[in-house]
Amino acid sequence: VAPGNTHTVTLPEGRWRYWFADESTLEGPMTFSRDYPLDEYPVYVREGAILPMQISRDYTGLGDASWSDLLTFAIYPGADHAFEHVDPADQSVMTLQIETTDELRVSVEGQVRPYLLRIFLAARPTTATFNGSAIEPAHWNYDAATHRLIIRNPEGSAGHYVIK
């Protein structure tokens, strides 16, 4: 913590997105200084990241109150990655894995609970399947303004998504 709005950021190797304006990327390694508004912080997310979130209110701009019963995973494709979520209540493990080639593959395995995938995609996908079948329109939508594909799985089903 220091007075002023200027912060120095060091990013390790990889491709990074600024949390509050993630349309463009920065290539690490690099160190830079810049001014940040008082309501923002120097938070950067590496491509390939899978971030667990519990969203229950609208004011964050990340989701809305209808997501409160779903464990949300913010996914930033671009690099293959796996993530294990350990539920603090019962220590059960839910594993997510992403693979990016000409299509995006997301696998969800383990002790799965109801979840929502909030995936950064530059453009609307042409197809989205779960375990080989088209995802029902009521369970997914693409928000062009935020570049987010939202997939709801209120049943908490394990399986494999393919997004093209």
C-alpha positions in Angstrom: 0.0 0.0 0.0 1.4 3.4 -1.0 -0.1 6.8 -1.6 -1.1 7.6 -5.2 -2.6 5.6 -8.0 0.6 4.5 -9.8 1.6 0.9 -9.3 4.5 -1.2 -10.7 3.5 -4.6 -12.0 5.8 -7.5 -12.8 4.2 -10.2 -15.0 6.0 -13.6 -15.4 6.2 -15.3 -18.7 2.8 -16.0 -20.4 -0.1 -14.1 -21.9 -2.0 -11.9 -19.4 -5.3 -10.0 -19.4 -6.2 -7.1 -17.1 -9.1 -8.1 -15.0 -11.1 -4.9 -15.4 -10.6 -4.6 -19.2 -9.7 -8.1 -20.5 -10.2 -7.6 -24.2 -6.5 -7.2 -24.9 -3.4 -9.2 -23.8 0.1 -8.4 -22.5 3.0 -10.8 -23.2 5.2 -11.5 -20.2 7.8 -11.4 -18.9 7.6 -7.6 -18.4 7.5 -4.9 -15.7 5.6 -1.7 -16.1 4.1 1.1 -14.1 0.7 2.7 -14.7 -2.1 4.6 -13.0 -5.1 2.7 -11.8 -8.5 4.2 -10.9 -9.4 4.1 -7.2 -12.0 1.4 -7.8 -9.6 -0.9 -9.7 -6.5 -2.8 -8.7 -3.5 -4.1 -10.7 -5.0 -7.6 -11.1 -3.9 -9.6 -14.2 -5.1 -13.1 -15.2 -2.9 -15.5 -17.1 -4.5 -17.2 -20.1 -5.3 -20.8 -19.1 -6.6 -19.7 -15.7 -9.6 -21.3 -14.1 -10.9 -19.2 -11.2 -13.5 -20.5 -8.8 -16.0 -17.8 -7.7 -19.2 -17.6 -5.6 -21.4 -15.0 -7.2 -24.6 -14.1 -5.5 -25.2 -10.4 -6.2 -25.7 -8.3 -9.3 -23.6 -5.2 -8.3 -20.2 -6.9 -9.1 -20.9 -6.9 -12.9 -19.7 -10.5 -13.0 -23.1 -12.2 -12.7 -26.3 -12.0 -10.9 -28.3 -13.3 -8.0 -29.6 -16.3 -10.1 -26.1 -17.7 -9.9 -26.0 -17.9 -6.1 -26.7 -21.7 -6.0 -24.0 -22.4 -8.6 -20.3 -22.6 -8.2 -18.9 -20.3 -10.9 -15.7 -20.9 -12.7 -14.2 -18.0 -14.7 -12.2 -19.6 -17.5 -9.6 -17.8 -19.7 -8.7 -20.2 -22.6 -5.4 -19.9 -24.4 -3.2 -22.4 -22.6 -4.0 -25.9 -21.4 -4.6 -26.1 -17.7 -6.2 -28.2 -14.9 -7.6 -27.1 -11.6 -8.9 -29.0 -8.6 -11.5 -27.3 -6.5 -11.7 -28.7 -2.9 -15.1 -28.0 -1.3 -14.4 -26.6 2.2 -17.6 -28.2 3.6 -16.8 -31.8 2.9 -13.3 -31.9 1.2 -14.8 -33.3 -2.0 -12.7 -32.6 -5.1 -14.1 -31.3 -8.5 -11.6 -31.2 -11.3 -11.7 -29.0 -14.4 -9.4 -29.3 -17.3 -9.2 -27.0 -20.4 -7.5 -27.8 -23.7 -7.3 -25.3 -26.5 -6.6 -26.2 -30.1 -8.9 -25.2 -33.0 -11.7 -25.9 -30.4 -12.1 -25.5 -26.7 -12.5 -28.6 -24.6 -13.5 -28.4 -21.0 -13.7 -31.5 -18.8 -15.5 -31.5 -15.5 -14.9 -34.6 -13.3 -15.0 -35.8 -9.6 -17.5 -34.9 -7.0 -19.4 -32.4 -9.1 -21.9 -30.0 -7.7 -24.1 -27.5 -9.6 -21.9 -25.1 -11.5 -21.6 -22.3 -14.1 -18.8 -21.8 -16.6 -18.0 -18.2 -17.4 -15.7 -18.5 -20.4 -13.9 -15.6 -22.1 -14.3 -16.0 -25.9 -13.6 -13.3 -28.4 -16.5 -14.4 -30.6 -19.8 -16.3 -30.3 -19.2 -20.0 -30.7 -20.8 -21.8 -33.7 -21.4 -25.0 -31.7 -21.4 -26.1 -28.0 -21.8 -29.7 -27.0 -21.8 -31.6 -23.7 -21.0 -35.3 -23.8 -21.5 -35.3 -27.6 -25.0 -33.6 -27.5 -25.9 -30.0 -28.2 -26.3 -28.0 -25.1 -29.9 -26.9 -24.6 -30.4 -23.2 -25.4 -31.8 -22.6 -21.8 -28.4 -23.6 -20.4 -26.1 -21.4 -22.4 -25.8 -17.9 -23.9 -23.1 -15.7 -25.3 -22.8 -12.0 -24.2 -21.0 -10.2 -27.0 -20.5 -7.0 -24.8 -18.4 -8.9 -22.3 -17.1 -11.6 -24.6 -18.4 -14.3 -22.2 -19.9 -17.7 -22.9 -22.1 -18.7 -20.0 -22.9 -22.3 -19.5 -25.1 -23.4 -16.7 -25.1 -27.0 -15.3 -27.7 -26.8 -12.5 -27.7 -30.6 -12.2 -24.0 -30.7 -11.5 -23.2 -33.3 -14.2 -19.7 -34.5 -14.9 -18.6 -34.6 -18.5 -16.9 -33.0 -21.5 -17.7 -29.8 -23.3 -16.6 -29.1 -26.8 -16.9 -25.5 -28.0 -16.2 -24.5 -31.6 
